[in-house]
């Protein structure tokens, strides 16, 4: 079952030219239930990988699946709900 309490999901280490970043899927109940992909940069800074208005969600998420994937060398593929 997909969690809806704002806890991070699908944590993944991503190698980039700047170093290793940690990416995760973060439910945001305070933003209307939007799911944002967040990343922790090598220097420790947190950054949203999706701008406001985009929602990395699909029906697979409802069943515990995943709606995003980082691309090698940078970038992100995701489904927008």
ZIQUITA-V17998 format. One record per residue. N is the residue number from 1. OMEGA is omega in whole degrees, -180 to 180 (NA if undefined). NEAR is the number of other ideal C-beta (glycine too) atoms within 8 Angstrom. D_CENTER is the distance of its C-alpha to the mean C-alpha in Angstrom with 1 decimal. Layout:
n: [N	N]
omega: [OMEGA	OMEGA]
near: [NEAR	NEAR]
d_center: [D_CENTER	D_CENTER]
This chain:
n: [1	2	3	4	5	6	7	8	9	10	11	12	13	14	15	16	17	18	19	20	21	22	23	24	25	26	27	28	29	30	31	32	33	34	35	36	37	38	39	40	41	42	43	44	45	46	47	48	49	50	51	52	53	54	55	56	57	58	59	60	61	62	63	64	65	66	67	68	69	70	71	72	73	74	75	76	77	78	79	80	81]
omega: [178	179	-179	-175	-180	179	179	177	175	179	-178	173	-177	178	178	177	-179	-177	-179	175	174	-178	175	179	-175	174	-179	180	-179	177	178	180	179	174	-178	172	-177	178	174	-178	-179	180	178	179	174	-177	173	177	178	176	176	180	177	-175	-179	-177	171	-179	178	179	-180	-178	177	-180	-174	-176	-179	178	176	177	176	178	178	180	-173	171	-180	173	-179	-178	NA]
near: [3	9	7	7	6	8	6	8	10	8	7	8	7	10	5	10	4	6	6	8	12	10	13	12	15	11	14	11	8	4	8	4	10	10	14	14	15	13	13	10	10	8	4	6	6	7	8	8	9	10	5	4	4	10	11	14	11	8	6	9	13	6	7	6	9	8	13	12	7	10	8	3	6	5	6	10	7	11	8	7	8]
d_center: [17.3	13.8	13.7	13.9	14.9	11.9	11.5	8.5	8.0	7.7	8.3	9.4	11.8	11.9	15.4	16.0	19.4	19.0	18.2	15.6	12.1	9.9	6.1	4.3	3.2	5.9	8.8	11.0	14.5	16.1	14.6	16.0	13.4	10.7	7.1	5.0	2.0	4.8	7.3	10.8	13.3	16.5	18.5	16.4	15.1	11.8	10.3	7.9	6.9	7.8	11.3	12.8	13.9	11.1	9.5	7.1	9.6	12.7	15.6	14.3	11.9	15.2	16.6	14.1	12.6	9.4	8.5	6.7	8.3	9.0	12.6	15.4	16.6	13.6	11.8	9.1	10.2	8.8	11.0	11.8	13.5]
